[in-house]
Amino acid sequence: MIPYGKQAINQADIDAVVEVLQSDYLTQGPKVPAFERAVAGYCGVEYAIAVNSATSALHMACLALGLGKGDWLWTSPNTFVASANCARYCGASVDFVDIDPRTYNLCADQLEAKLIQAKADNKLPKIVIPVHFAGQSCDMKRIHQLSQIYGFKIIEDASHAIGGRYLNQPIGACQFSDISVFSFHPVKIITTAEGGLATTNQPELAEKMQLLRSHGVTREAHLMDQPLEGPWYYQQVDLGFNYRMTELQAALGVSQMTRLEAFVARRHQLAQQYSERLADLPFVLPYQHSDTHSSLHLFPILLPVNLDRGQAFNALREKGLGVNVHYIPVHTQPYYRQLGFKPGVFPQAEAYYQRAISIPLHQGLTDSQQDYVVECLAQLVKEG
Ligand SMILES: *Cc1c(COP(=O)(O)O)cnc(C)c1O
């Protein structure tokens, strides 16, 4: 099976993990801070807080921004469920903003229209989570302008997007947001097996997230409410979690970071080849906005209306292509229907979903594997 996405592990990665196994620290040692420095340096951001998943990072980002019961969080329906679930963990309500039919990202025009209505209804969101779908940045400048007018905070769900750029700044720089979140699940751009990370330029948010990832416990005197009782002393000053990343994961992350640029470059080369070789077939290929340089996590194509998506999907799987669909609109999931959402309310995301298939794109994909993918797609069209 040629998967739609896959990790690329080399001997240096393996050596880095083995070295940690033979060291004194399997957790809470020097590798997590080293990984955080590597990502912060790459992104040009002040603070990086590594955790055990992007889901955890989204949760603590919401808490750090004060999200709670009675608040609203808005995100895109075209995302993985974690982008919305983080609000529910905090007891807040979720709503969605439909997507731009070209970029498949949360649409800034629709956001503005919804904000105008929400203001009239006194239901403005506390947080908006734009999701950089497939690695392409949302229209952050506009979304940031709207946040200034309507007073919401911004968490970028950049799970797909490490190594991407927006207006020539690395995604994760938080130029137009409060916090950005990356995922290092094996299908993403770089991996730590499981893992995630939050970036911010705001020291209070960084401090709060550092507390939340480790039980709300601190050993720093300036964060304590009572005098230090001795060198053994720690205080729990908040209700936190165990969301820590291990040293093994962080060492793998440090090693992967050295190849991030090469991974993204190879993805661009493959995407360029797809664009050339699929140009004469009746698929809609991913549109790239000129403000963005995508990390190209995914390569979603839209099938022509005369091809049945279910049949096409099965035919490609039978030929050994690990195609997938990104994403089932979150509001149509049973959990969200239970909360009152019905199909039909976000028509752009739903129309996109009906025709989308993600074809293989990852740094380990060889040219001959790509030839085979193109051949399978051509055959699909021919056989109708
Ligand atoms: C993968 C993903 C997540 C969750 O990441 P984990 O690290 O698996 O928790 C969240 N949001 C989006 C958009 C994702 O693709």
The ligand as an SDF file (V2000), in Angstrom:
LIG
                    3D

 15 15  0  0  0  0  0  0  0  0999 V2000
   -3.6370   15.7900   13.6050 C   0  0  0  0  0  0  0  0  0  0  0  0
   -4.4650   16.9620   13.9310 C   0  0  0  0  0  0  0  0  0  0  0  0
   -4.7860   17.3310   15.2530 C   0  0  0  0  0  0  0  0  0  0  0  0
   -4.4750   16.4580   16.4210 C   0  0  0  0  0  0  0  0  0  0  0  0
   -3.1440   16.1540   16.5160 O   0  0  0  0  0  0  0  0  0  0  0  0
   -2.6350   15.0720   17.5800 P   0  0  0  0  0  0  0  0  0  0  0  0
   -1.1750   15.3960   17.7040 O   0  0  0  0  0  0  0  0  0  0  0  0
   -2.8740   13.7360   16.9450 O   0  0  0  0  0  0  0  0  0  0  0  0
   -3.3830   15.2580   18.8410 O   0  0  0  0  0  0  0  0  0  0  0  0
   -5.4730   18.5120   15.4600 C   0  0  0  0  0  0  0  0  0  0  0  0
   -5.8580   19.2890   14.4400 N   0  0  0  0  0  0  0  0  0  0  0  0
   -5.6030   18.9550   13.1540 C   0  0  0  0  0  0  0  0  0  0  0  0
   -6.0380   19.8770   12.0750 C   0  0  0  0  0  0  0  0  0  0  0  0
   -4.9180   17.7780   12.8660 C   0  0  0  0  0  0  0  0  0  0  0  0
   -4.7060   17.4190   11.5990 O   0  0  0  0  0  0  0  0  0  0  0  0
  1  2  1  0
  2  3  1  0
  2 14  2  0
  3  4  1  0
  3 10  2  0
  4  5  1  0
  5  6  1  0
  6  7  2  0
  6  8  1  0
  6  9  1  0
 10 11  1  0
 11 12  2  0
 12 13  1  0
 12 14  1  0
 14 15  1  0
M  END
$$$$
